[in-house]
């Protein structure tokens, strides 16, 4: 059995989010801007150029799609 992962993340499984635009009015998820979604899981992906893994979220959008955004694409509701 492994101890719980205490690294900080923007959101966790079960949280509600809303897709937003960045400071320049852009988004990788433009078609989902303003949509709400529920986080189903958080995947930690190791990165060679970073000392810590990157969190990629598995979310179920209100439009029915499963998406994998980074934390910059959404805000917590």
Buried (B, 14 or more C-beta within 10 A) or exposed (E): EEEEEEEEEBBEEEBEBBBBEEEEEEBEBEEBEEBBBBBEEBEEEEEEEEEEEEBBBBBEBEEEEEBEBEBEBBEEE
